[in-house]
């Protein structure tokens, strides 16, 4: 993704705010993918910040119309595009497939890399072994509503509203707690995941 691509944001805003539903959805899709594919490259971040106000307006529009896709195959893409426009890039990557998600996190106590699995193959923390797969698995502790972060609670409510059963089932685990298989430390999955993404992507990770 070239930084010059962000020069198209004003046109996408015009299409999204003044066009028909088809034009709006196409513009939001292109804008969301522009942000997430631009990632955290320094030049892309600067180019994105130059259009921050319009991107914020596009994010609001994406949120407002997400439910339009509740019953179609584009729903998860539309959700991730909305999150990208809002700046939650870590969760764009995490929610690629909520039925079979794997997140990386570093134990805040001993620093070991922990694999977090959520979905049809189980909900657990483990150490990923090159030959033996996920070893020393520990069950995750799903978050109660009262203990969820604002983002986790919002995403859960959206998933329930839109009838996305797999997503609403997975989110309490992603925003819950894991146990480090090496030292036994309990830690917040979402926070550890976001810290790990930030550490590997630079200091300017927005939305986390």
C-alpha positions as a Markdown table, in Angstrom:
| # | Residue | x | y | z |
|---|---|---|---|---|
| 1 | Unk | 0.0 | 0.0 | 0.0 |
| 2 | Unk | 1.5 | 3.3 | -1.1 |
| 3 | Unk | 0.9 | 6.5 | 1.1 |
| 4 | Unk | -0.4 | 8.3 | -2.1 |
| 5 | Unk | -3.4 | 6.0 | -2.0 |
| 6 | Unk | -4.8 | 8.0 | 0.9 |
| 7 | Unk | -5.3 | 10.9 | -1.5 |
| 8 | Unk | -8.5 | 9.1 | -2.5 |
| 9 | Unk | -10.1 | 9.4 | 0.9 |
| 10 | Unk | -12.0 | 12.6 | 0.1 |
| 11 | Unk | -13.6 | 10.9 | -2.9 |
| 12 | Unk | -14.5 | 7.9 | -0.9 |
| 13 | Unk | -16.1 | 10.2 | 1.7 |
| 14 | Unk | -18.2 | 11.8 | -1.0 |
| 15 | Unk | -19.3 | 8.4 | -2.3 |
| 16 | Unk | -20.1 | 7.1 | 1.2 |
| 17 | Unk | -22.1 | 10.2 | 2.3 |
| 18 | Unk | -23.8 | 11.1 | -1.0 |
| 19 | Unk | -24.1 | 8.0 | -3.0 |
| 20 | Unk | -26.6 | 5.1 | -3.1 |
| 21 | Unk | -26.3 | 2.2 | -0.8 |
| 22 | Unk | -24.1 | 0.3 | -3.2 |
| 23 | Unk | -21.7 | 3.2 | -3.6 |
| 24 | Unk | -21.7 | 3.7 | 0.2 |
| 25 | Unk | -20.8 | 0.1 | 0.9 |
| 26 | Unk | -18.1 | 0.0 | -1.8 |
| 27 | Unk | -16.6 | 3.3 | -0.5 |
| 28 | Unk | -16.5 | 2.1 | 3.1 |
| 29 | Unk | -15.0 | -1.2 | 2.0 |
| 30 | Unk | -12.2 | 0.5 | 0.1 |
| 31 | Unk | -11.5 | 3.0 | 2.9 |
| 32 | Unk | -11.4 | 0.3 | 5.6 |
| 33 | Unk | -9.0 | -1.9 | 3.6 |
| 34 | Unk | -6.9 | 1.2 | 2.7 |
| 35 | Unk | -6.4 | 1.8 | 6.4 |
| 36 | Unk | -5.7 | -1.8 | 7.5 |
| 37 | Unk | -3.5 | -2.7 | 4.5 |
| 38 | Unk | -1.6 | 0.5 | 5.1 |
| 39 | Unk | -0.9 | -0.9 | 8.5 |
| 40 | Unk | 1.7 | 0.9 | 10.7 |
| 41 | Unk | 4.3 | 1.9 | 8.1 |
| 42 | Unk | 5.4 | 5.4 | 9.2 |
| 43 | Unk | 4.6 | 7.1 | 5.9 |
| 44 | Unk | 1.2 | 5.4 | 5.7 |
| 45 | Unk | 0.4 | 6.6 | 9.3 |
| 46 | Unk | 1.3 | 10.2 | 8.4 |
| 47 | Unk | -0.8 | 10.0 | 5.2 |
| 48 | Unk | -3.7 | 8.6 | 7.2 |
| 49 | Unk | -3.5 | 11.3 | 9.9 |
| 50 | Unk | -3.7 | 13.9 | 7.1 |
| 51 | Unk | -7.3 | 12.7 | 6.5 |
| 52 | Unk | -8.1 | 11.8 | 10.1 |
| 53 | Unk | -11.4 | 13.8 | 10.2 |
| 54 | Unk | -12.8 | 12.2 | 7.1 |
| 55 | Unk | -11.7 | 8.8 | 8.3 |
| 56 | Unk | -13.5 | 9.4 | 11.6 |
| 57 | Unk | -16.7 | 10.3 | 9.7 |
| 58 | Unk | -16.4 | 7.1 | 7.6 |
| 59 | Unk | -16.0 | 5.1 | 10.8 |
| 60 | Unk | -19.2 | 6.5 | 12.2 |
| 61 | Unk | -21.0 | 5.6 | 8.9 |
| 62 | Unk | -19.5 | 2.1 | 8.9 |
| 63 | Unk | -20.8 | 1.6 | 12.4 |
| 64 | Unk | -24.2 | 2.8 | 11.5 |
| 65 | Unk | -24.6 | 0.5 | 8.6 |
| 66 | Unk | -22.8 | -2.6 | 9.8 |
| 67 | Unk | -26.1 | -4.3 | 10.7 |
| 68 | Unk | -27.1 | -4.0 | 7.0 |
| 69 | Unk | -24.8 | -7.0 | 6.5 |
| 70 | Unk | -25.9 | -9.0 | 9.4 |
| 71 | Unk | -27.2 | -11.8 | 7.2 |
| 72 | Unk | -24.7 | -11.9 | 4.4 |
| 73 | Unk | -21.2 | -13.3 | 3.9 |
| 74 | Unk | -19.6 | -9.9 | 4.0 |
| 75 | Unk | -20.3 | -9.3 | 7.6 |
| 76 | Unk | -16.9 | -10.1 | 9.1 |
| 77 | Unk | -15.2 | -8.0 | 6.4 |
| 78 | Unk | -17.5 | -5.1 | 7.1 |
| 79 | Unk | -16.8 | -5.4 | 10.9 |
| 80 | Unk | -13.1 | -5.4 | 10.3 |
| 81 | Unk | -13.3 | -2.5 | 8.0 |
| 82 | Unk | -15.2 | -0.5 | 10.6 |
| 83 | Unk | -12.6 | -1.4 | 13.2 |
| 84 | Unk | -9.8 | -0.3 | 10.9 |
| 85 | Unk | -11.5 | 3.0 | 10.3 |
| 86 | Unk | -11.8 | 3.4 | 14.1 |
| 87 | Unk | -8.1 | 2.7 | 14.5 |
| 88 | Unk | -8.4 | -0.7 | 16.2 |
| 89 | Unk | -5.8 | -2.4 | 13.9 |
| 90 | Unk | -4.9 | -5.1 | 16.3 |
| 91 | Unk | -8.4 | -6.4 | 16.4 |
| 92 | Unk | -8.8 | -6.2 | 12.6 |
| 93 | Unk | -6.1 | -8.8 | 12.5 |
| 94 | Unk | -7.4 | -10.8 | 15.4 |
| 95 | Unk | -11.0 | -11.1 | 14.0 |
| 96 | Unk | -10.0 | -12.7 | 10.7 |
| 97 | Unk | -11.9 | -15.9 | 11.7 |
| 98 | Unk | -13.6 | -15.8 | 15.1 |
| 99 | Unk | -14.5 | -19.5 | 14.9 |
| 100 | Unk | -10.8 | -20.5 | 14.7 |
| 101 | Unk | -8.7 | -17.6 | 16.1 |
| 102 | Unk | -5.1 | -17.7 | 17.4 |
| 103 | Unk | -3.6 | -14.7 | 19.2 |
| 104 | Unk | -0.1 | -14.3 | 20.4 |
| 105 | Unk | 0.7 | -12.8 | 23.8 |
| 106 | Unk | 3.8 | -12.5 | 26.0 |
| 107 | Unk | 3.3 | -13.4 | 29.6 |
| 108 | Unk | 3.7 | -10.2 | 31.6 |
| 109 | Unk | 5.5 | -12.1 | 34.4 |
| 110 | Unk | 8.0 | -14.4 | 32.7 |
| 111 | Unk | 8.0 | -13.1 | 29.1 |
| 112 | Unk | 7.4 | -16.4 | 27.4 |
| 113 | Unk | 5.3 | -16.3 | 24.2 |
| 114 | Unk | 1.9 | -17.8 | 24.8 |
| 115 | Unk | -0.5 | -19.0 | 22.1 |
| 116 | Unk | -4.2 | -18.2 | 22.8 |
| 117 | Unk | -6.6 | -20.4 | 20.9 |
| 118 | Unk | -10.3 | -19.5 | 20.7 |
| 119 | Unk | -12.9 | -21.4 | 18.6 |
| 120 | Unk | -13.9 | -24.8 | 17.4 |
| 121 | Unk | -10.6 | -26.4 | 18.3 |
| 122 | Unk | -10.8 | -25.3 | 22.0 |
| 123 | Unk | -10.4 | -22.2 | 24.1 |
| 124 | Unk | -7.0 | -22.4 | 25.8 |
| 125 | Unk | -3.5 | -20.9 | 26.4 |
| 126 | Unk | -0.5 | -23.1 | 25.4 |
| 127 | Unk | 3.1 | -23.1 | 24.4 |
| 128 | Unk | 3.4 | -23.7 | 20.7 |
| 129 | Unk | 6.0 | -26.4 | 20.0 |
| 130 | Unk | 7.5 | -26.7 | 16.5 |
| 131 | Unk | 6.9 | -30.5 | 16.3 |
| 132 | Unk | 4.4 | -31.2 | 19.0 |
| 133 | Unk | 1.9 | -28.5 | 18.4 |
| 134 | Unk | 0.2 | -26.7 | 21.3 |
| 135 | Unk | 1.4 | -28.2 | 24.5 |
| 136 | Unk | 0.6 | -27.7 | 28.2 |
| 137 | Unk | -2.9 | -26.3 | 27.5 |
| 138 | Unk | -4.7 | -24.3 | 30.1 |
| 139 | Unk | -8.4 | -23.4 | 29.8 |
| 140 | Unk | -9.2 | -19.7 | 29.2 |
| 141 | Unk | -11.5 | -17.8 | 31.6 |
| 142 | Unk | -14.1 | -15.9 | 29.7 |
| 143 | Unk | -14.9 | -12.4 | 30.8 |
| 144 | Unk | -18.1 | -11.5 | 32.5 |
| 145 | Unk | -19.8 | -8.4 | 31.1 |
| 146 | Unk | -18.9 | -6.4 | 34.2 |
| 147 | Unk | -15.2 | -7.2 | 33.6 |
| 148 | Unk | -15.0 | -6.5 | 29.9 |
| 149 | Unk | -13.2 | -3.5 | 28.4 |
| 150 | Unk | -15.3 | -1.0 | 26.6 |
| 151 | Unk | -14.3 | -2.3 | 23.2 |
| 152 | Unk | -15.0 | -6.0 | 24.2 |
| 153 | Unk | -18.4 | -5.1 | 25.5 |
| 154 | Unk | -19.3 | -3.0 | 22.4 |
| 155 | Unk | -18.2 | -5.8 | 20.0 |
| 156 | Unk | -20.1 | -8.4 | 22.0 |
| 157 | Unk | -23.3 | -6.2 | 22.0 |
| 158 | Unk | -22.9 | -5.7 | 18.2 |
| 159 | Unk | -22.5 | -9.4 | 17.6 |
| 160 | Unk | -25.6 | -10.2 | 19.7 |
| 161 | Unk | -27.6 | -7.5 | 18.0 |
| 162 | Unk | -26.6 | -8.8 | 14.6 |
| 163 | Unk | -27.2 | -12.5 | 15.4 |
| 164 | Unk | -23.6 | -13.5 | 14.9 |
| 165 | Unk | -23.5 | -16.5 | 17.3 |
| 166 | Unk | -19.9 | -17.6 | 16.7 |
| 167 | Unk | -18.5 | -14.1 | 17.2 |
| 168 | Unk | -20.6 | -13.4 | 20.3 |
| 169 | Unk | -19.4 | -16.7 | 21.8 |
| 170 | Unk | -15.7 | -16.1 | 21.0 |
| 171 | Unk | -15.4 | -12.5 | 22.3 |
| 172 | Unk | -15.7 | -13.2 | 26.0 |
| 173 | Unk | -12.7 | -15.5 | 25.7 |
| 174 | Unk | -10.7 | -13.0 | 23.7 |
| 175 | Unk | -11.4 | -10.4 | 26.3 |
| 176 | Unk | -11.0 | -12.8 | 29.2 |
| 177 | Unk | -8.0 | -14.1 | 31.1 |
| 178 | Unk | -5.4 | -16.7 | 30.3 |
| 179 | Unk | -2.9 | -18.6 | 32.4 |
| 180 | Unk | 0.7 | -18.8 | 31.4 |
| 181 | Unk | 1.7 | -22.5 | 31.0 |
| 182 | Unk | 5.2 | -21.7 | 32.2 |
| 183 | Unk | 4.8 | -19.7 | 35.4 |
| 184 | Unk | 1.1 | -19.9 | 36.1 |
| 185 | Unk | 0.5 | -16.1 | 35.9 |
| 186 | Unk | -3.1 | -15.1 | 35.0 |
| 187 | Unk | -3.2 | -12.2 | 32.6 |
| 188 | Unk | -5.7 | -10.2 | 30.5 |
| 189 | Unk | -5.6 | -11.6 | 27.0 |
| 190 | Unk | -6.7 | -8.5 | 25.1 |
| 191 | Unk | -4.2 | -6.2 | 26.8 |
| 192 | Unk | -1.3 | -8.7 | 26.4 |
| 193 | Unk | -2.2 | -9.2 | 22.7 |
| 194 | Unk | -2.4 | -5.4 | 22.0 |
| 195 | Unk | 0.9 | -4.8 | 23.8 |
| 196 | Unk | 2.5 | -7.6 | 21.7 |
| 197 | Unk | 1.2 | -6.1 | 18.4 |
| 198 | Unk | 2.3 | -2.7 | 19.4 |
| 199 | Unk | 5.8 | -3.9 | 20.3 |
| 200 | Unk | 6.2 | -5.6 | 17.0 |
| 201 | Unk | 4.6 | -2.8 | 14.9 |
| 202 | Unk | 6.1 | 0.4 | 16.5 |
| 203 | Unk | 4.7 | 2.9 | 19.0 |
| 204 | Unk | 2.0 | 4.4 | 16.9 |
| 205 | Unk | -0.6 | 1.6 | 17.0 |
| 206 | Unk | -3.9 | 3.5 | 17.3 |
| 207 | Unk | -7.0 | 2.4 | 19.1 |
| 208 | Unk | -5.5 | 0.1 | 21.7 |
